[in-house]
C-alpha cells in the first residue's frame, strides 16, 4: 500500500505536535504539588458501554564468569493459555492466541467498562502499563506505583496497595508493568504474588489475593535497589519498567537520569529470588565477567549502560533477554571504557540461573545519538530456506533497524553488514567508522531528508525551515552532533521505541509501529553552558534546566540541546507522515503493507483542535497487539484513538476515541465467563492535553 499524501500547506496547518513530552523518559522537574504524597487511589469503575470518552555485526560470547552459588529456588508455574500473565507476554510478542474477535466482527466492539483516575490519584503522572490477567483478576499500576486489582468481568476494584513512593527529583514517573509469580510448592506467605518496582528504586511483592505486602520478601516486603550503587542523587536511579519473573527469579534493571553528568550510578541489572528476595546474580556492563555483589567497600561501576525497557524470557532454554542503552551522558562518549562500548545499545542473553552472559549483540557502535535500545526483545520462530523453524529474537531499535538473531547463539539470521557512516565528531570525541545494518529486513526510518521535505504553516515558516535545514549539518543517519547544530533523523523517539514490535506466531508476520521525526542537536561549549547556569541536578533533586530543553553533561566539554525540529510556529519542519504502521512477512522479509496511522483531529495551529480525520500519520508511542485471527490493535497515536487494523491488508476495521491519548500498549484476555476483552490505559501522554485524567478502558463484543 502506497503512502497517502496531502498538500504541504494543509498537513502543516493541522499538525501542531506536542513532541517534547514524547521525546524521552524525562519531563520538566516536579512541582511542589507533585512532590506531595498521593492522597487516594483509583476510583471505582463506571460502567459506560459504548460511550466515547500516551557494534559489531557478530555476537560476542562472554568469558567464563566468576562462579556463584545461587540459593535454591522454586520454579515458576506455567500459566493457562487463555491468561495474560505478562504485560507484553513473556516472549514480548504481544500475540493474543484468542479467536473470538475477528476481522469480520471487530467493528461491533463496545466499551464494556472503564476505570477513571483523577489527576490527584496519579500525581498527574497517569497510567502507562498494560495490565496483566490471572484467572478472574486484572493487575496493574499507576505511574506513581499504586498497584491495584480489578475484577476481570466488570472492572470492579478488588484491592489496592500504595508503596508510598517518594517522587523527589524523579523526572521519569513511569510504571510500565507488574509481574505475577506463583510458587509451585506450598509456602507460608503469598503463594501467589504481584511483583513491581517503584520510582524511588525499591522492588516489592504483594499478595495477589489480598494486596497485602509479602513481609518475608526482602526486608519487610522490599528490596532496596540502591544497594551497591554508592551515593545516588534523588531521581538518578530508579525503575520505570517492571521486572520480569522467570525461572524462579525476578530480574530488574533501571533508568538512569539522562545527560546530567559523567559517573552517574551503574546501570546494573540484578536477579533476586522470587520467594525470598535474596540476591541471586548481577549483570554489570562495567564488569561483565563478574556476577556477584561487589566486594565489601566497593560498588558496581558508575556510569555503565543501563537497561530501562521491558525484558523477555525463554524459560525452556533458561534465558532472559535484556536490551541496554548507552553510557551517560548521551551525546559525548570520549570517556567511555572498553566494556561500556562493548555493551552499549545491545541485546544481551543471560542464563537465568547463574547470570552468565551467553551472547550479546551491539546495534550501534559508539552511540553519541541517544539511540539506546528501549524496545523489548521479541522471541519467535522463522522459517529457513529448507522450511526448518529457527528460534530467533527480533531486536527493534530507535534508529529504525530491526535485527534478527538466532535466539540461542546470537548469530544474525538476517545477515548484518557494517556500512560507512558520516565522520567528524566534535573535538575530543570520535565517531565509529561503520554501523551495523541488517541486509534483508526493511528499515523503519523512511528516506533521508532533503530540503524539499521542509515545510510549514505559511510560506514564511516554510522558508525558515528550509534555511535552518541548510544551516544544520546533515549527511544522513548518524550525522554527528556539532557545535553549530546537526539534524538527527530518526530522532531520539525513534524509529521504534519501547513499544517494540508484535508478531503473529502462526503466520509469522511482524507488525511495527514507528515514528518519522527529526531532531535538532547542538553541542554547547562548557563555558557557554556555565554562563547559562546549567549544572547537574543537586542532592536535593533540583534541576537547573529542563530535560525537555537541554542536558548539562557535566564532566564533558559540552552541554547539549536536542529538540524536535520545529518551525517558530511550533509545527514540524518536515512533511508528514510522522507515524507509520508496517507489516512484514518474517519468512521473506517482504513488506506486506505500510501506511500512515493517526489523524490531526486533536491537534492544530495555536493548540486549536482541527477535528480533521485524514490519516496524516501522527507521532506515536506504545506498541501493537495482534490476535490469532489477524486483528491488530493500536492506541498510541497522538490523536487519541484506539484502532483495529486487518493484519493481512492494513485496512482499518474499527476505531474509538478514547477520553485521553495513550502511551500504552493494548492487552487481551478471555475472562472466566468466556468473553474476550481488549484493554488499554489512556492518560494523555501523546494525545489530548486538555484532559489531565487517566483511564483504563475495556472493550468487548456485545452479548
Secondary structure, DSSP 8 states (H G I E B T S, - for coil): -------HHHHHHH-----GGGSSS--S---HHHHS---------B--TT------SS-B---------------B----TT-B-STT-TTS--EE---SS-TTTGGG-EEEEEEEE-TTTTTT-------EEETTEEEEE-TT-EEEEEETTT--EEEEEE-----TT-S-------EEEEBSS--SS-SEEEEEE-TTSEEEEEETTT--B-TTTTBTTEEETTTTS-S--TTSEE-SS--EEETTEEEE-BEE-TTSBTT-----EEEEETTT--EEEEE-TTSTT--S---TT--S-TT---B-S--EEETTTTEEEEE----SSTT--TT--HHHHHTTTEEEEEETTT--EEEEEESSSS--S-----S--EEEEEE-TTS-EEEEEEEE-TTS-EEEEETTT--BSS-EEEEE-----STT----SEEEEESSS--SS-S---GGGB--SSHHHHHHHHHHHHHSB--STT----SS-EEESSBTTBSS-TT-EEEETTTTEEEEEEE---EEEEEEEHHHHHHTT-----TTS--SS-TTTEE--BTSSEEEEEEE-B-TTSSBSB-S--EEEEEEETTTTEEEEEEE---STT--GGG------------B-S-EEEETTSEEEE--BTT-EEEEEETTT--EEEEEE-SS---S--EEEE-TTS-EEEEEEE-STTS-TT---EEEEEEE---
